[in-house]
């Protein structure tokens, strides 16, 4: 492979020529793009539609790669991401389908902008569907997303290949305002724990819940949380919003944990304070002693205790 195009677009074939893999934005093609594809196919001989909504043109000589890339760039046809990277999101035709719950095309564009092409231990595939018909096979991707009436289902750990595996659906509906952030957290969580393996193998090795704790819990700036009400059916409090409030309110002078329900999944005996969110109040533990605080006044409470300045 020519280094310039590593993980981008061109794939060497058996006869020494290359195929170019083109990924139209959100799977749609405009007339001038079709015309550019026609001309390249006529010049080089053959094209193929792939299962990932991409187009592959065969027979390109090594010395022609730059020219082909330039012709595609003129009509805004991006080279597909290939190799061990986050791949372009495969998305259904939700702009036009009569079964759609909502148009997910803008979400696909946001996810691609933030994550497509990011280096990963193995390829990371995503599919985004506008309804539960799942015509782009959410369950067979590392991360599959399906629009439902009140948010989105997420499927983790699907894959095809020699040992296919269906993804596992999270027992939670993700709100639209949290979706892109959640996808990014899952990808970055995968980067933390993967050992040269797909997400399916990570989950098979670790278990789904331990992986979710790595990916979705807050663990930085002196704060450790459980996965919270955004992602856990038992959660009554949004631990992420509370962590964000504390970070924006001052500098922590120690370590705290925040649990989103009475199960207290994040409690750590080594922490300076362990906070448990209940429906109408907080339990605050320090060295075995418990105090009760108002949910809206946690930053002020911690400032009085000297741990937030």
URJO-V318587 format. One record per residue. N is the residue number from 1. RES is the residue in one small letter. SS is DSSP state (helix for helix, strand for strand, loop for the rest). BURIAL is # if it has 16 or more other C-alpha atoms within 10 Angstrom, else .. Layout:
n:N res:RES ss:SS burial:BURIAL
n:N res:RES ss:SS burial:BURIAL
//
This chain:
n:1 res:x ss:loop burial:.
n:2 res:x ss:loop burial:.
n:3 res:x ss:helix burial:.
n:4 res:x ss:helix burial:.
n:5 res:x ss:helix burial:#
n:6 res:x ss:loop burial:.
n:7 res:x ss:loop burial:#
n:8 res:x ss:strand burial:#
n:9 res:x ss:loop burial:#
n:10 res:x ss:strand burial:#
n:11 res:x ss:strand burial:#
n:12 res:x ss:strand burial:#
n:13 res:x ss:loop burial:.
n:14 res:x ss:loop burial:.
n:15 res:x ss:loop burial:.
n:16 res:x ss:loop burial:.
n:17 res:x ss:loop burial:#
n:18 res:x ss:strand burial:#
n:19 res:x ss:strand burial:#
n:20 res:x ss:strand burial:#
n:21 res:x ss:strand burial:#
n:22 res:x ss:strand burial:#
n:23 res:x ss:loop burial:#
n:24 res:x ss:loop burial:#
n:25 res:x ss:helix burial:#
n:26 res:x ss:helix burial:#
n:27 res:x ss:helix burial:#
n:28 res:x ss:loop burial:.
n:29 res:x ss:loop burial:.
n:30 res:x ss:loop burial:.
n:31 res:x ss:helix burial:.
n:32 res:x ss:helix burial:.
n:33 res:x ss:helix burial:#
n:34 res:x ss:helix burial:.
n:35 res:x ss:helix burial:.
n:36 res:x ss:helix burial:#
n:37 res:x ss:helix burial:#
n:38 res:x ss:helix burial:.
n:39 res:x ss:helix burial:.
n:40 res:x ss:helix burial:#
n:41 res:x ss:helix burial:#
n:42 res:x ss:helix burial:.
n:43 res:x ss:helix burial:.
n:44 res:x ss:helix burial:.
n:45 res:x ss:loop burial:.
n:46 res:x ss:strand burial:.
n:47 res:x ss:strand burial:#
n:48 res:x ss:strand burial:.
n:49 res:x ss:strand burial:.
n:50 res:x ss:loop burial:.
n:51 res:x ss:loop burial:.
n:52 res:x ss:loop burial:#
n:53 res:x ss:loop burial:#
n:54 res:x ss:loop burial:#
n:55 res:x ss:strand burial:#
n:56 res:x ss:strand burial:#
n:57 res:x ss:strand burial:#
n:58 res:x ss:strand burial:#
n:59 res:x ss:strand burial:#
n:60 res:x ss:strand burial:#
n:61 res:x ss:loop burial:.
n:62 res:x ss:helix burial:.
n:63 res:x ss:helix burial:.
n:64 res:x ss:helix burial:.
n:65 res:x ss:helix burial:#
n:66 res:x ss:helix burial:.
n:67 res:x ss:helix burial:.
n:68 res:x ss:helix burial:.
n:69 res:x ss:helix burial:#
n:70 res:x ss:helix burial:.
n:71 res:x ss:helix burial:#
n:72 res:x ss:helix burial:#
n:73 res:x ss:helix burial:.
n:74 res:x ss:helix burial:.
n:75 res:x ss:loop burial:#
n:76 res:x ss:loop burial:.
n:77 res:x ss:loop burial:#
n:78 res:x ss:loop burial:#
n:79 res:x ss:strand burial:#
n:80 res:x ss:loop burial:#
n:81 res:x ss:strand burial:#
n:82 res:x ss:loop burial:#
n:83 res:x ss:loop burial:#
n:84 res:x ss:loop burial:#
n:85 res:x ss:strand burial:#
n:86 res:x ss:strand burial:#
n:87 res:x ss:loop burial:#
n:88 res:x ss:loop burial:#
n:89 res:x ss:loop burial:#
n:90 res:x ss:strand burial:#
n:91 res:x ss:strand burial:#
n:92 res:x ss:loop burial:#
n:93 res:x ss:loop burial:#
n:94 res:x ss:loop burial:#
n:95 res:x ss:loop burial:.
n:96 res:x ss:loop burial:.
n:97 res:x ss:loop burial:.
n:98 res:x ss:loop burial:.
n:99 res:x ss:loop burial:.
n:100 res:x ss:loop burial:#
n:101 res:x ss:loop burial:#
n:102 res:x ss:loop burial:#
n:103 res:x ss:loop burial:#
n:104 res:x ss:loop burial:#
n:105 res:x ss:helix burial:#
n:106 res:x ss:helix burial:.
n:107 res:x ss:helix burial:#
n:108 res:x ss:helix burial:#
n:109 res:x ss:helix burial:#
n:110 res:x ss:helix burial:.
n:111 res:x ss:helix burial:#
n:112 res:x ss:helix burial:#
n:113 res:x ss:helix burial:.
n:114 res:x ss:helix burial:.
n:115 res:x ss:helix burial:#
n:116 res:x ss:loop burial:#
n:117 res:x ss:loop burial:#
n:118 res:x ss:loop burial:#
n:119 res:x ss:strand burial:#
n:120 res:x ss:loop burial:#
n:121 res:x ss:loop burial:#
n:122 res:x ss:loop burial:#
n:123 res:x ss:loop burial:#
n:124 res:x ss:strand burial:#
n:125 res:x ss:loop burial:#
n:126 res:x ss:strand burial:#
n:127 res:x ss:strand burial:#
n:128 res:x ss:strand burial:#
n:129 res:x ss:strand burial:#
n:130 res:x ss:loop burial:#
n:131 res:x ss:loop burial:#
n:132 res:x ss:loop burial:#
n:133 res:x ss:loop burial:.
n:134 res:x ss:loop burial:#
n:135 res:x ss:loop burial:.
n:136 res:x ss:loop burial:#
n:137 res:x ss:loop burial:#
n:138 res:x ss:helix burial:#
n:139 res:x ss:helix burial:#
n:140 res:x ss:helix burial:#
n:141 res:x ss:loop burial:#
n:142 res:x ss:loop burial:#
n:143 res:x ss:strand burial:#
n:144 res:x ss:strand burial:#
n:145 res:x ss:strand burial:#
n:146 res:x ss:strand burial:#
n:147 res:x ss:strand burial:#
n:148 res:x ss:strand burial:#
n:149 res:x ss:loop burial:.
n:150 res:x ss:loop burial:.
n:151 res:x ss:strand burial:#
n:152 res:x ss:strand burial:#
n:153 res:x ss:strand burial:#
n:154 res:x ss:strand burial:#
n:155 res:x ss:strand burial:#
n:156 res:x ss:strand burial:#
n:157 res:x ss:loop burial:#
n:158 res:x ss:loop burial:#
n:159 res:x ss:strand burial:#
n:160 res:x ss:loop burial:.
n:161 res:x ss:loop burial:.
n:162 res:x ss:loop burial:.
n:163 res:x ss:loop burial:.
n:164 res:x ss:loop burial:.
n:165 res:x ss:strand burial:#
n:166 res:x ss:loop burial:#
n:167 res:x ss:loop burial:#
n:168 res:x ss:strand burial:#
n:169 res:x ss:strand burial:#
n:170 res:x ss:loop burial:#
n:171 res:x ss:loop burial:.
n:172 res:x ss:loop burial:#
n:173 res:x ss:loop burial:#
n:174 res:x ss:strand burial:#
n:175 res:x ss:loop burial:#
n:176 res:x ss:helix burial:.
n:177 res:x ss:helix burial:.
n:178 res:x ss:helix burial:.
n:179 res:x ss:helix burial:#
n:180 res:x ss:helix burial:#
n:181 res:x ss:helix burial:.
n:182 res:x ss:helix burial:#
n:183 res:x ss:helix burial:#
n:184 res:x ss:helix burial:#
n:185 res:x ss:helix burial:#
n:186 res:x ss:helix burial:#
n:187 res:x ss:helix burial:#
n:188 res:x ss:helix burial:#
n:189 res:x ss:helix burial:#
n:190 res:x ss:helix burial:#
n:191 res:x ss:helix burial:#
n:192 res:x ss:helix burial:.
n:193 res:x ss:helix burial:#
n:194 res:x ss:loop burial:#
n:195 res:x ss:loop burial:.
n:196 res:x ss:loop burial:.
n:197 res:x ss:loop burial:.
n:198 res:x ss:loop burial:#
n:199 res:x ss:helix burial:#
n:200 res:x ss:helix burial:#
n:201 res:x ss:helix burial:#
n:202 res:x ss:helix burial:#
n:203 res:x ss:helix burial:#
n:204 res:x ss:helix burial:.
n:205 res:x ss:helix burial:.
n:206 res:x ss:helix burial:.
n:207 res:x ss:loop burial:.
n:208 res:x ss:helix burial:#
n:209 res:x ss:helix burial:.
n:210 res:x ss:helix burial:.
n:211 res:x ss:helix burial:#
n:212 res:x ss:helix burial:#
n:213 res:x ss:helix burial:#
n:214 res:x ss:helix burial:#
n:215 res:x ss:helix burial:#
n:216 res:x ss:helix burial:#
n:217 res:x ss:loop burial:#
n:218 res:x ss:loop burial:#
n:219 res:x ss:strand burial:.
n:220 res:x ss:strand burial:.
n:221 res:x ss:loop burial:.
n:222 res:x ss:loop burial:#
n:223 res:x ss:strand burial:#
n:224 res:x ss:strand burial:#
n:225 res:x ss:strand burial:#
n:226 res:x ss:loop burial:#
n:227 res:x ss:loop burial:#
n:228 res:x ss:loop burial:#
n:229 res:x ss:loop burial:#
n:230 res:x ss:loop burial:#
n:231 res:x ss:loop burial:#
n:232 res:x ss:loop burial:#
n:233 res:x ss:loop burial:.
n:234 res:x ss:loop burial:.
n:235 res:x ss:loop burial:#
n:236 res:x ss:loop burial:#
n:237 res:x ss:loop burial:#
n:238 res:x ss:loop burial:#
n:239 res:x ss:helix burial:#
n:240 res:x ss:helix burial:#
n:241 res:x ss:helix burial:.
n:242 res:x ss:helix burial:#
n:243 res:x ss:helix burial:#
n:244 res:x ss:helix burial:.
n:245 res:x ss:helix burial:.
n:246 res:x ss:helix burial:#
n:247 res:x ss:helix burial:#
n:248 res:x ss:helix burial:.
n:249 res:x ss:helix burial:.
n:250 res:x ss:loop burial:.
n:251 res:x ss:loop burial:.
n:252 res:x ss:strand burial:#
n:253 res:x ss:loop burial:.
n:254 res:x ss:loop burial:.
n:255 res:x ss:loop burial:#
n:256 res:x ss:strand burial:#
n:257 res:x ss:strand burial:#
n:258 res:x ss:strand burial:#
n:259 res:x ss:strand burial:#
n:260 res:x ss:loop burial:#
n:261 res:x ss:loop burial:#
n:262 res:x ss:loop burial:.
n:263 res:x ss:loop burial:.
n:264 res:x ss:loop burial:#
n:265 res:x ss:loop burial:#
n:266 res:x ss:loop burial:#
n:267 res:x ss:loop burial:#
n:268 res:x ss:loop burial:.
n:269 res:x ss:loop burial:.
n:270 res:x ss:loop burial:.
n:271 res:x ss:loop burial:#
n:272 res:x ss:loop burial:#
n:273 res:x ss:strand burial:#
n:274 res:x ss:strand burial:#
n:275 res:x ss:strand burial:#
n:276 res:x ss:strand burial:#
n:277 res:x ss:strand burial:#
n:278 res:x ss:loop burial:#
n:279 res:x ss:loop burial:.
n:280 res:x ss:loop burial:.
n:281 res:x ss:loop burial:.
n:282 res:x ss:strand burial:#
n:283 res:x ss:strand burial:#
n:284 res:x ss:strand burial:#
n:285 res:x ss:strand burial:#
n:286 res:x ss:strand burial:.
n:287 res:x ss:loop burial:.
n:288 res:x ss:loop burial:.
n:289 res:x ss:strand burial:.
n:290 res:x ss:strand burial:.
n:291 res:x ss:strand burial:.
n:292 res:x ss:strand burial:.
n:293 res:x ss:strand burial:#
n:294 res:x ss:loop burial:.
n:295 res:x ss:helix burial:#
n:296 res:x ss:helix burial:.
n:297 res:x ss:helix burial:.
n:298 res:x ss:helix burial:#
n:299 res:x ss:helix burial:#
n:300 res:x ss:helix burial:#
n:301 res:x ss:helix burial:#
n:302 res:x ss:helix burial:#
n:303 res:x ss:helix burial:#
n:304 res:x ss:helix burial:.
n:305 res:x ss:loop burial:.
n:306 res:x ss:loop burial:.
n:307 res:x ss:loop burial:#
n:308 res:x ss:strand burial:#
n:309 res:x ss:loop burial:.
//
